[in-house]
Every structure is written in C-alpha cells, then in structure tokens.
Amino acid sequence: MPHIDEVRQKKRFTYINRDAPSSATDITAKTTYVTKIRILNRTGGALTISIDDKSGTPIEKYTSISIAANQITLEVMATMPETFTDGITINASATGLSVTIEGFQEP
C-alpha cells in the first residue's frame, strides 16, 4: 500500500453519485488510490453496497457493507490509501445510497 505522499503526485479522482447503481457498474478502469469513501443511506431501511477493485480479487473490506436506515458511513484512509487495482466497480442492493469516493490516479 503506497504512502499518501506518493499518491498525491498523481491526478485527483472524485466520484459522486446521488443514487449508486443497483447493478455492478464500473466507475473507472484505472488503478485508483482511494483516500476517502462516504456513503449515505437516504431510505427507511438498511441497504448494502459493494465497492470492489477490478483485479479479479475483491477487497473483502468493501464487499456487502450494510448501511443502516438514514445513516452515514465514512471511511478515511488518510496516510495509507487503499489501492483498487485496474479500477473500481460499485454495486448497491437498491436505490437510495449516495456515494462519494475520493483518491488519486495515474495521469
């Protein structure tokens, strides 16, 4: 895992979606060093979301994350960004999740 000082020299990446896709959708095809993930559940029931890399081996930490009704989940990886090799795929169990992902990519 690269240190934040190494990835700051790369191009900034930001993904914002008011309604995360409810089927597996690629949001980028480039290796991405994620520094922040914010997920907001705007519904009255619990929903799940998966945010995986495209290397063929999902990062288990972000597979089937359950977000309670009307809750915000914030994951900050300040000094050691999480590497999503070959891009990011996102998949929500239903509409109603807002997602923001920030990080860096190769230019």
Buried (B, 14 or more C-beta within 10 A) or exposed (E): EEEBEEBEEBEEBEBEBEEBBBEEEEBBEBBBBBBBBBBBBBEEEEBBBBBBBBEEEBBEEBEEBEBEEEEEBEBEBEEEBBBBBBBBBBBBBBEBBBBBBBBBBEE
